[in-house]
């Protein structure tokens, strides 16, 4: 490098800087373009009737595009999945950090990472052909026949349903919450932990009174992050939810086939011809984008506050 | 009133924790098991190398989908990885406390949280609606965009851990920043950047949603990137929901191949890196 002349040094130096800054700007522009393009292409639907997307009826032939069932389906299926996933992932994290011997820990962390790398479409084919029949006969039918008089558990028991989508989503987000919780729980200050143990506390009491309260805000952030992931999940949900507008207005049962924003786009966009149809689907995508960005920013806000706090201790 | 003594409670807690942990990891074995069980039987040279047979006749394979997935991944990597690395270099070496670095950092963070189907919609609006036909270019645009935050994060992190002493020593010798960055810092961070790029490659290999309405599907060999192209991911989706026995078992075979590809890359990166655990 010493054989270069000084003037070329300067040129290369600033050229490289411009290249690096320019590339970062390109990424920023792409991000801004996602919004702009979705906004521009959903304009026909918004101009036609700005509130139609929140209506309850979706009828392609009649040109009516109300997305309320899909929006509600997205929110409710993800919320149920998060509720299922919280106890499971916290159990994994607590077992991992407090109880598991070293060898089991290594194995468990590999398994959790592998679970996180399984593609969504694989969860879909598994959910569709393996889980759906089992859930139908072993979970839905017994529940429908025993407490089916409660509207949200009423029959008939289709395999493909909102409930099945939530169940598959649960398995997909458990790795996210548990791996983040593991790193939070294991960063509990050793002094606090040892103080509890010296008082004669059992491991569970240490977890309950020290480790969990200490990492509560961070775990909350992890849960919100997982919620954001669940909201945008497409393939597995599309394959198991049944893609129907039965839920929630015709039947409130969680065992009815339903739809989500993602399942609607995935199953209709490639064959949509009508401009209004295409732009309504893009508008649904825009709504999803805004929801997930808000959710992710909240999670990031909490996470930065947590990391600042732990910086002081 | 305590029902259990403290020690007994400890035992109850352990058994509940172990049970729930089992619930979390059983799906992995179940998924891998059912893929191997259902997919291994269709594996053959013909399955891996030939075109799908006409509907109704048996035989045929998924050769074009394998080629298609690799082709789109390569085009996506060709622009996604360099842009990701350059953005990572900016974040690690050139970003000051200014407004631009804050914006770039937030955008990289936010981009990784954008649902893949929304990125697919973006590619659809930009390319498919403009050229008015389905094309692999739109798929490569979407998947490359998904790689950027992953590669940028990996680059930034592996460059940040390079000791500042080296940078300062090099600058004290009068070496310009461009050379410090590319010859010293970058060469020390190379391993992390390569594994980050490989993981991003593995990640987009499983992405299906952005391909559904960009590269669509095809029953023929791809002859160029600017046309509908079959991919393993979309093949699995189309065949699995078709409900025809022969197609469903081909979907299982394709799943086995896809999962093997993704897991092999992940395991290889872990073995090469061997830092994390």
Interface residues (C-beta under 8 A of the other chain):
Chain A: X1 X9 X10 X12 X13 X15 X16 X17 X19 X20 X21 X23 X24 X25 X26 X27 X28 X30 X31 X33 X34 X37 X38 X40 X41 X87 X88 X89 X91 X92 X94 X95 X96 X99 X106 X108 X109 X110 X111 X112 X113 X114 X115 X117 X118 X119 X120 X121 X122 X123 X124 X125 X126 X128 X129 X130 X171 X174 X175 X178 X202 X203 X204 X205 X225 X228 X229 X231 X232 X233 X234 X235 X238 X239 X262 X265 X266 X269 X270 X278 X282 X285 X288 X289 X292 X293 X296 X297 X300
Chain B: X6 X7 X9 X10 X13 X14 X16 X17 X18 X19 X20 X21 X23 X24 X25 X27 X28 X30 X31 X34 X35 X38 X82 X83 X86 X87 X89 X90 X91 X93 X94 X100 X103 X104 X107 X108 X109 X110 X111 X113 X114 X115 X116 X117 X118 X119 X121 X122 X124 X125 X126 X129 X134 X145 X148 X152 X175 X176 X177 X178 X179 X181 X182 X183 X202 X203 X205 X206 X207 X208 X209 X212 X213 X216 X233 X236 X237 X240 X241 X248 X251 X252 X255 X258 X259 X262 X263 X266 X270 X277
